[in-house]
Amino acid sequence: MSPLRRRPCGGALAIIVALLLGAPVHAVAADTYPVSGGSLVYGLVSGTDGYRVHFSEWARNHRHRFKVAVDGHHATVTYEVPAGRDPADGIAANLGRRGRFGLRLVKTGKPKDLAYQDWCEGPHGHWQRGYLSGIGRFRGENGYTEVHFRRVRVIFESWPSFRCHYAEGGGGGEPRRAQVFAHRRSVGFGAVLASRHAAPADRRVLFRAWMGDSAGRLRIAREVRVPATESSFSFPGGPKLPEEVTVEPPSPFAGTATFSRTPESTFSWSGDLSVEFPGTRPIRLAGPSFGAGVCDADRCVRQEPEREPPG
């Protein structure tokens, strides 16, 4: 959850989570971490084929970045590049063949307080409504979605430096009965089988695939998350970790994959499992070059992928 929050009428800004959380992933109980001051302008437009296109430009630690986050059909694709304008002035970003944004910010109404969550402290920031005027256009790979606009309503936020605290304990994730995962370089796959009391029967399994990519200064992250029934994850249970687990995710996945391990702890992740991210060809998610692992409620075993020969 974001350390910042607006008044109830202001709505929620999910994208700010990634921008503000300055805490290292290894932070421990009762740790305190600083979050530097910054600003952000954020908007949302409807793309073609049922996608939503979120866009934002932010400044923090003397860095200006621009991000487009496209979501829909169980998928999210984000594109991020260095930005050429302070968010208080508007948006200026070049995504190459994927689009350009050159928009001037006009603020409207009065600034309102941007308060903190209970575990953070410091001077309050402010948020304000406004609109961007100019040219904004985006086209995803192979035209999976497109937007083109000249004016759009946005939110502008700014905040001074503040501090947040980790409380001892803290909540874990969804109760897990079993999990399998596999990865190769920047491509990964995971399947989690939730405890029976933690999710309805038709959403008891969550399948996830992800892939990182880049094109010059543009960084791209793709992800698919699909819930499914328990029958799509064959986990035998019992007092020991299983020797074989098979998964069969629904669309946009295709095929199946099987995790196997021998008594000598030799693992394999085999099958014809693949996934189509928005705008891409099918990406293979199983094979001998993948490392894989399996977990039950409190134990995990894993094996790293084999090194692939150069070139």
N, C-alpha and C positions, 0 to 999 in steps of 0.2 A: 504494500500500500504506500502511496506517496506520503512524504512527510508534510506536504502542504495540502490544504483543503480550502475550498471556497465556502461562502455562506450558502445555505440551502438552495437559493435561487440561481446560483452560479453554475451548477452542473458539475460533472466530474471530468478530470483531465488525465486519462490513463497514461498518456505518452510521457508525462513529466516524471514518472517513476524512474525511467532509465536515465534521465538527465540529472536528477538531483541526488540520488543515493550515492554519496561519496564513501560509504562504508566498505572496507575491504571484505572479500568473501570469507576471510579467515577470522573475522572479528569474533571475540569471545563474549561470554556473559558479562554484563555490567560494564561493557566497553562504551566509550564516548567518542564520537567522531564529528569533525567539522564539515559543514556543507558551505561552499563558497557562494557568494552572491551571483546573481545572473538575471537574465530576462528571456522571454519567450513569446512568440506569436504563433497562434495555432488556429487552424481552420479545418473544415470537413466539407467535402463535396461528394455527390453521387456519381460513380463511374458507370460505364456501360456494363451490360451483362451481370448486373446485380452486385457489383463490388462497391465498397465505400473507400474513398481516398482521403486519408488524413495527411495533412502536411504541416510542418512546423519549422521555424528557424529560431535558434537559440544562441545565446552568448553566455559563456561561463569560463572562468580561468583564462581570459583573453583569447578564447577560441570561439569561432563562429561556425556553426554547423547547420545544414539543412537536411531534413528527413521527410521522405514520403513513405507512408505505411498504408498498404492496400490490403483490405481484408474482405473475406466473403467466401462462401462455399467451403468452409472448414479450413481455409488457408489464410496465411498472412505473409506478405512479402514486403520487406523494407529496403529502401534505397537511401544512402546517406553520402553527402559530399560536403567539402568545405564551403562555407557561405561567404558572400561578398558584401553583405550589408548588415548593420546593426538591427536587431529585431524591432527596436523602437522606430526605425525608419521604414521598415517593410521587409520584403523578401527579394533576394537576387541570387539565383542559383541556376547552374547549367548541368543538366543530366545527359548531355550529348543527344544521341538519337532517341532517348527516352523522354526528353522534354526540356522545357525552360520555364523559369518563373521570374518575372520582373514586375513586382507589385509594390505600390506605395501604401503605407499604413495611415489610416485616418481614424483617430480615436473619437469615440462618442460617449456621452454620458459622463458620470462621475466615477472616479476610482473607488473601489471597495476593498475592504480588508481581505487579505489572503492569510488565513490563520494556519497554525501548525497542528499536527497530531499531538496527542498527549505526551509522547515520548521525546518531543523536540522543544527547544526553547530559543528565544531570541526576538529581535524586532520583527514585527509583522511585515509581510510584503503586501503588494496591491495587485488587483486585477481589474481590467476595464474592457468593455465591449468596444468594437470598432469594425472597420471593414478594410479590405484590401482592394485597390483599384489598379488596373494595368492588364497584363497578360499572364495567364497561367495555363500551361498545357502539359499533359503527361500521356504517354502511350506505353503500356506494358509490352513485354516481349511477345511477338507474334500477335499483337493487338488484343490480348486477353481482356483488357479494359482500357478505356480512354476517357479523358476529361479535357475540356477547353472552356475557360471562363475569363471574364474581364472584371468581375466584381464579386466579392464573397464576404460574408460576415465572419468575423474572427474574434478571438479573445487575446488580449495582451496581458502578460504577467511579468512582474519584476519582484525581486526579493533580495534583502541584504544577507550577509553571512549569518548562519545560525548553527546550533549544535543539536545533535540527536544522541539518544542513549539506547543501548541494548539492554533489555530487561533479562534477568536470569531466567532460564527455562525457555519460554517461547514455544509457540505451537509448531508442530511438525506438519507434514503434508497429509493428504488423504490416507486413511488406514490402508496399508498395502498387504494383500495376501500373497502376491507373486509379481515378479517383474522379469522381463528379458530385454536385453539391449545389445546393439551392434553398431560398429562404426568403422569407417575407413576414411582417413584424411578428413575432409570437411563435410562428409556425408554421414548421417547417423539415423538410427531407428530405435524406438523404444515402445514397449507395451507394458501397461500396468493393469493388473487385475485387482480391483478393490475388494475389501471385505464386504460380506453380504449385507451388513447393516449400514454401509457407508454410501451406497449408490443404488438406484433402482435397477432392476434386472436388465433393462435394455440399454443401460449406460454403465455397466459394471466394468467394462474394459475401455481403457483409453489408449489409442494408437497414436504415435507421434513420429514424424520424420522431419529432418531438417538438412539444410545444405547452405554453406557459405560460398560466396563468389565475389569477384571484383572485376572492374573494367576501368583501368586507369585509376583515377582518384575516387571513383564510385565504389562503395562497398554495398553488397547485396546479401541479404539474409532471407532464406525461404523456409517456411514451416507449414506443416499440415498436422492438424489435430482432429481425430475422429473418434467419437464414442461408439461402442458396439456392445453386443450381447456377450454373455459369458461363454457361449458356445464357440466363439471365434478365437479362444485362447485355451488350448488343451493343457491344463496344469494338473498333474495327478495328485498333488498333495502328499501327505505322509510325513514321517519324522525326519527324513533326509531330503536334501535338495534333489530334484528330479534329474534323471539322466537324459530325458528327452522332453522338449516342449515344442509344440507346433502352433503357429499363429496364422490366421487367415483374415486379414483386415478387409473392411468394405471399401468401396470407391471413395476417393481417387486412388487407393491402392489397388494392386492386382496381383494375383498369385498367392503363394504361401511360402513360409520359411520355417525351418526346423533347427532348433538348438539341440546339439547332442554332445555328450561328454562320456569318455570311457573311464573305467576305474583308474587308469594311469593319468587322469586329468588332462587328456587331449580333447580339445573342444573343436566343434565345427558348427558353422552357421550356413546352411545350404538351402537351396530352393530357387524359385523363380520370382520371388517377391520384388515388386517395383512400385514406384509412385510417380504420379504426374503432378508437379507443382504448377501453379498458374503460368502459362506461357512456355513451358518446357516440354521436351520429349520425355518419355518414361525414363526414370532414373533407377538403376538396379540397387537393391537394398540387401542382397544376400550373395554369398560366394566365398571362396577360399581366402580372398584378400581382406575380409572383414574380421575384426576382433569381436568377441561376443562374451556375454556373461548372463548369469541368472541369479535371482534373489528370491527368498521367501520373506516372511515378515521381519526377520532380524539377521539373516545371513546372506552373503553374496560371494560368488566366485566368478572370476573373469579371466580372460586371456586376451592379450593385446594382438592386433593384426600383424601378419607377417609383413616383413619389409618387401616392398615391390621393387623389382629390378629397375634401374634407371632407364629412361627413354623408351 
